[in-house]
């Protein structure tokens, strides 16, 4: 049994890997995984940019004076194409499906989902049209009338005071005259 050549050494009998080598290997594996995550995020951003470019003709038709929409891609952990303050397009879990989402006071609702850019352009077009109509209705709403204030000229107040003063003076004069005649 001791005749075995040294070239066929059992792998378990090899020297144990040093911690430094194990950490190096773990860092390499983590970098590979991070590279995959970065590639997926870059792919998401690229797909959102494609949709953003497809929406250019739609937003070219929106009047300049209308500042309701603020379109742009936010880069973060979950890249998003913002349509306005409450709606955005994000990629689904499979990173191939577009999802148009609106934030409401009751939570987030999904307005549309599709793999197709043309379908999402139609969904965003419908959303933009609805928001513009809502804005028109809000602007046309009749304002609450303010209570009417009747302004009286200051001179009317002065004449009332003057009349009261004269009547009071006459009453005092009459009272004094009455008292004088009574004492006589």
ABEGO torsion letter per residue (X at the ends): XAABBAABBBAAABBBBBAAAAAAAAAAAAAAAAAAAAAAAAAAAAAAAAAAAAAAAAAAABBAABAABBBEBBBBABBBBBABAABBBBBBAAGABBBBBBBBAAEBBBABBBABAAAAAAAAAAAAAAAAAAAAAAAABBBBBBBBBBBBBAAAAAAAAAAAAAAAAAAAAAAAAAAAAAAX
